[in-house]
């Protein structure tokens, strides 16, 4: 087989193995740091439905502090470890010159749950409409690094169709009864 035909096959095999290995690396809760152009802060994501997360951001600029809450919908690219997502939300905070400020946000991004280590990397674009501020529209981008606090529980093989965890529980209960010594009731077996 010529080398130029072998490369796509190898890449396809590696991608499918990566996607299969990543299937057990979903997360429920992740927290971390966010670094953007002219701002920095903290980020926390909590999965609330199978493909939906709530993300909270606390961001800081030279003259303002902002809190943002977003709801995001995730879509797999290569298994659950690599996703793209989009969402919407709102923000409020304080500006040194304008006082209380707020607005509405959109979000488009991609995230990757690293294999083996409990870290997640993401890059996003978060356009916003500002109220009570001289900047009516903002178009920031940022990179986030999050630590996975709570992993997604693994689902049993084929959804537990063949017993899954129930068979393990039965085996454990049988082992416990076999391991317990029988009490002798004396000569007539009280």
C-alpha positions as CSV (number, residue, x, y, z in Angstrom):
1,X,0.0,0.0,0.0
2,X,1.5,3.4,-1.0
3,X,2.5,5.7,1.9
4,X,0.1,8.5,0.8
5,X,-2.9,6.2,1.2
6,X,-1.7,4.9,4.6
7,X,-1.5,8.3,6.2
8,X,-5.3,9.1,6.1
9,X,-6.0,5.6,7.4
10,X,-3.6,6.1,10.3
11,X,-5.1,9.5,11.1
12,X,-8.6,8.1,11.0
13,X,-7.6,5.2,13.3
14,X,-5.9,7.6,15.8
15,X,-8.8,10.0,15.8
16,X,-11.3,7.1,16.5
17,X,-9.1,5.7,19.3
18,X,-8.8,9.2,20.8
19,X,-12.6,9.7,20.6
20,X,-13.2,6.2,22.2
21,X,-10.6,6.9,25.0
22,X,-12.2,10.3,25.6
23,X,-15.7,8.9,26.1
24,X,-15.1,8.4,29.8
25,X,-13.7,11.9,30.4
26,X,-16.8,14.1,30.6
27,X,-17.2,16.4,33.6
28,X,-19.9,17.7,35.8
29,X,-18.2,20.6,37.5
30,X,-15.0,22.5,36.5
31,X,-13.5,25.8,37.9
32,X,-10.5,27.8,36.7
33,X,-8.9,30.9,35.4
34,X,-9.8,33.0,32.4
35,X,-7.4,35.3,30.5
36,X,-8.5,37.6,27.7
37,X,-7.4,40.8,26.0
38,X,-7.4,43.5,28.7
39,X,-9.2,41.3,31.3
40,X,-8.7,38.3,33.5
41,X,-10.8,36.4,36.0
42,X,-12.3,33.2,37.2
43,X,-14.7,30.8,35.5
44,X,-16.9,28.0,36.8
45,X,-19.0,25.6,34.8
46,X,-21.7,23.3,36.1
47,X,-23.4,20.8,33.8
48,X,-27.2,21.0,34.4
49,X,-28.5,18.8,31.6
50,X,-26.8,16.2,29.3
51,X,-25.5,18.9,26.9
52,X,-26.1,22.1,28.8
53,X,-24.0,24.0,31.3
54,X,-24.3,27.1,33.4
55,X,-21.1,29.1,33.4
56,X,-20.3,31.9,35.9
57,X,-17.6,34.4,35.2
58,X,-16.0,37.0,37.5
59,X,-13.8,39.3,35.3
60,X,-11.7,42.2,36.2
61,X,-10.4,45.1,34.0
62,X,-8.4,48.1,35.0
63,X,-11.5,50.2,35.9
64,X,-14.3,47.6,36.3
65,X,-15.4,44.4,38.0
66,X,-18.0,42.2,36.3
67,X,-20.0,39.1,37.0
68,X,-21.6,37.1,34.2
69,X,-24.0,34.2,34.1
70,X,-24.3,32.2,30.8
71,X,-26.3,29.1,29.8
72,X,-24.4,27.1,27.1
73,X,-25.3,24.2,24.8
74,X,-22.5,21.8,23.9
75,X,-22.0,19.7,20.8
76,X,-19.4,16.9,20.4
77,X,-16.7,17.2,17.7
78,X,-14.7,14.0,18.5
79,X,-16.5,12.4,21.3
80,X,-17.3,14.1,24.6
81,X,-13.8,15.3,25.2
82,X,-13.8,17.9,22.4
83,X,-16.8,20.2,22.1
84,X,-18.0,23.4,20.5
85,X,-20.6,25.4,22.3
86,X,-22.7,28.5,22.1
87,X,-24.9,30.3,24.6
88,X,-26.3,33.5,26.0
89,X,-26.6,35.4,29.3
90,X,-26.2,38.6,31.1
91,X,-23.7,40.5,33.1
92,X,-23.6,43.2,35.8
93,X,-20.9,45.0,37.8
94,X,-19.3,48.2,38.7
95,X,-17.3,50.7,36.7
96,X,-15.1,53.3,38.4
97,X,-16.4,56.1,36.1
98,X,-20.0,55.0,35.4
99,X,-21.1,53.3,38.5
100,X,-23.3,50.2,38.1
101,X,-23.1,48.7,34.6
102,X,-24.6,45.7,32.9
103,X,-25.6,44.1,29.6
104,X,-26.3,41.0,27.6
105,X,-23.8,38.5,26.3
106,X,-23.5,35.8,23.7
107,X,-20.9,33.1,23.7
108,X,-19.3,30.9,21.1
109,X,-16.4,28.6,21.9
110,X,-14.6,25.3,21.8
111,X,-13.3,23.2,24.8
112,X,-11.1,20.2,25.2
113,X,-11.0,17.9,28.2
114,X,-7.4,16.7,28.3
115,X,-6.8,13.0,28.5
116,X,-5.5,11.5,31.8
117,X,-5.2,14.8,33.7
118,X,-8.3,16.6,35.2
119,X,-7.9,19.8,33.1
120,X,-10.1,21.4,30.5
121,X,-8.9,24.0,28.0
122,X,-11.3,26.4,26.2
123,X,-11.2,29.3,23.8
124,X,-14.2,31.6,23.3
125,X,-15.6,34.7,21.7
126,X,-18.1,36.6,23.9
127,X,-19.8,39.6,22.2
128,X,-21.7,41.8,24.5
129,X,-24.1,44.7,24.5
130,X,-23.4,47.2,27.2
131,X,-25.8,49.4,29.1
132,X,-24.8,52.6,31.0
133,X,-21.3,52.5,29.5
134,X,-19.4,54.4,26.8
135,X,-18.6,51.1,25.0
136,X,-21.9,50.0,23.6
137,X,-20.6,46.8,22.1
138,X,-17.6,44.6,23.1
139,X,-16.1,41.7,21.2
140,X,-13.6,40.0,23.6
141,X,-11.9,36.7,23.2
142,X,-10.4,34.6,26.0
143,X,-8.7,31.4,26.9
144,X,-9.7,29.4,30.0
145,X,-8.0,26.6,31.9
146,X,-10.3,24.7,34.3
147,X,-9.7,22.0,36.8
148,X,-12.3,19.3,36.8
149,X,-13.8,18.9,40.3
150,X,-16.5,16.4,39.6
151,X,-16.2,13.9,36.8
152,X,-19.2,12.4,34.9
153,X,-20.1,9.0,36.2
154,X,-19.4,6.2,33.8
155,X,-22.5,4.6,32.3
156,X,-22.8,0.8,32.4
157,X,-22.1,-1.2,29.2
158,X,-25.0,-0.8,26.8
159,X,-27.0,1.2,29.4
160,X,-27.1,-1.7,31.8
161,X,-29.0,-3.9,29.4
162,X,-27.0,-7.0,30.5
163,X,-27.2,-6.3,34.3
164,X,-24.1,-4.1,34.6
165,X,-23.7,-2.9,38.2
166,X,-26.5,-5.2,39.5
167,X,-24.4,-8.3,38.8
168,X,-21.5,-6.8,40.7
169,X,-23.8,-6.1,43.7
170,X,-25.1,-9.6,43.6
171,X,-21.6,-11.0,43.5
172,X,-20.6,-8.9,46.5
173,X,-23.6,-10.0,48.6
174,X,-22.9,-13.7,47.8
175,X,-19.2,-13.2,48.8
176,X,-20.3,-11.7,52.1
177,X,-22.6,-14.6,53.0
178,X,-20.0,-17.1,52.1
179,X,-17.3,-15.4,54.1
180,X,-19.3,-15.3,57.3
181,X,-18.7,-18.4,59.4
182,X,-21.7,-20.4,60.5
183,X,-22.4,-20.4,64.2
184,X,-22.6,-23.8,65.8
185,X,-25.6,-24.4,67.9
186,X,-24.1,-27.2,69.9
187,X,-24.9,-30.8,69.7
188,X,-28.5,-30.5,68.5
189,X,-28.1,-27.3,66.3
190,X,-30.2,-24.7,68.3
